[in-house]
Amino acid sequence: MFQPAPAHNVVAAVFNSHLQAEECVERLRLAGFDQAKLSLAARSASVDDDLAQKFWDVIRESLPGWAVITLPRIGTVVVAGPLGGWIMAAVRNQVLFGGFSALGASLYALGIPKGAVERCESAVEAGNFLVIAHGAAGELGTARELLAAWALKME
């Protein structure tokens, strides 16, 4: 059965570059945020140059769990962190919510509202980097503060 993290204890942010996403992940790590509760997703086309490859090497060492998946409309997506496992579970179980891709279905099941899920999918499709922090409500205070400038409105 497809069971992602507890719903509604999540914050998502979109970054235009891997440098911004890497800085965000590093700030969260330095603030003591549990890296096992952090995920990142981006189109593989966003990670083709040498600098981006170095970024993914750093992320690979920081975040447990990986998936590389080809999604309709979006293309090939690289996912780090627990979101990779949730996407694979959605694919295996053919879980779809409201016509979302497996990425969108996973985000929706995580507790991200439909409008924000659509913005997340569009951001990844456009070549941006999606960073998601999840956990108990008390754990997300630091993540919300650090991601505030880039956070998606969860309405």
Beta strands, then each sheet from edge to edge (+ up, - down):
strand 1: 10-15
strand 2: 38-43
strand 3: 66-71
strand 4: 75-80
strand 5: 129-134
sheet 1: 1+ 5- 2+ 4- 3+
end
